[in-house]
Amino acid sequence: MTTAVDDDLWSAIGDPTRRRMLDLLLADGEGTATTLSQQMTVTRQAIAKHLAVLDRVGLVQGTPTGRERRYRVDDQQLARAVAQLTSVGSAWDARLRRIKRIAEAVQKTKNP
């Protein structure tokens, strides 16, 4: 069974800064743009923009707390991303096995 790939989700995950932010949020349980910017070499404003992208695709959920928003990773959306990655990986494994069989067949015809 193949899982459809969500291009917006993978575009969001494709950015190394956003992946690092996800790692930090997973390790800490939650965070704000301020707390994340203190752990990274990116401005708070840039962090806020990255969080907006992650929020738009559903990888994080922000909850207003005073003047800031606290962000947590959405476990269901992360599991969906993992399922998509697993599906894509399986499809590529199958393609590579077919290529290997074809290459071996070609090699046998050249060297009987």
C-alpha positions in Angstrom: 0.0 0.0 0.0 1.4 3.4 -1.0 1.0 6.5 1.1 0.4 9.7 -0.9 3.2 12.2 -0.4 2.3 15.6 0.8 4.7 18.0 -1.0 4.0 20.9 1.3 4.8 18.8 4.4 8.1 17.6 2.8 9.0 21.1 1.6 8.6 22.2 5.3 10.7 19.3 6.6 13.3 19.8 3.8 14.7 22.9 5.5 17.6 22.1 7.9 16.6 25.0 10.2 13.1 23.6 10.6 14.4 20.1 11.1 16.6 21.4 13.9 13.6 23.2 15.4 11.6 20.0 15.3 14.4 18.2 17.1 14.5 20.8 19.8 10.8 20.8 20.3 10.8 17.0 20.5 13.6 17.1 23.0 12.1 19.9 25.2 8.4 19.0 24.7 7.6 22.5 23.7 9.1 25.9 23.0 8.5 29.5 21.9 10.2 31.5 19.2 12.3 33.1 21.9 13.5 29.9 23.6 14.3 28.3 20.2 16.2 31.4 19.1 18.3 31.1 22.2 19.4 27.6 21.2 20.0 28.4 17.5 22.0 30.9 15.5 18.9 32.3 13.9 17.0 35.4 14.9 13.7 35.2 16.8 11.9 36.7 13.8 13.3 34.1 11.5 12.3 31.4 14.0 8.8 32.8 14.1 8.6 32.6 10.3 9.8 29.0 10.3 7.3 28.1 13.0 4.6 29.6 10.9 5.5 27.2 8.0 5.6 24.2 10.4 2.2 25.3 11.8 0.7 25.7 8.4 1.5 22.1 7.4 0.4 20.9 10.8 3.8 19.6 12.2 3.5 21.9 15.2 0.6 23.4 17.0 0.9 26.8 18.7 -1.0 27.8 21.8 -1.1 31.5 22.9 0.5 32.0 26.3 0.7 35.7 27.3 2.5 37.6 24.6 4.0 34.5 23.0 2.9 31.2 21.5 4.1 27.9 22.9 4.7 25.3 20.1 4.5 21.5 20.4 5.1 18.9 17.7 1.9 17.3 16.5 2.6 13.6 17.0 -0.1 12.5 14.5 1.3 14.7 11.7 4.8 13.6 12.5 3.7 10.0 12.3 2.1 10.8 8.9 5.4 12.2 7.7 7.2 9.0 8.9 4.7 6.8 7.1 5.2 8.8 3.9 9.0 8.5 4.2 8.7 4.8 4.8 6.5 4.4 1.8 8.9 6.5 -0.4 11.8 4.5 0.9 10.1 1.2 0.1 9.3 2.3 -3.4 12.9 3.3 -4.0 14.2 0.0 -2.6 11.9 -1.9 -5.0 13.2 0.3 -7.9 16.8 -0.3 -7.0 16.2 -4.1 -6.8 14.7 -4.0 -10.3 17.7 -2.0 -11.6 20.1 -4.5 -10.0 18.3 -7.4 -11.6 18.4 -5.7 -15.0 22.1 -4.8 -14.7 22.8 -8.4 -13.7 20.9 -9.8 -16.7 22.8 -7.4 -19.0 26.1 -8.5 -17.5 25.2 -12.2 -18.0 24.4 -11.6 -21.7 27.8 -9.8 -22.1 29.7 -12.5 -20.3 28.0 -15.9 -20.8 
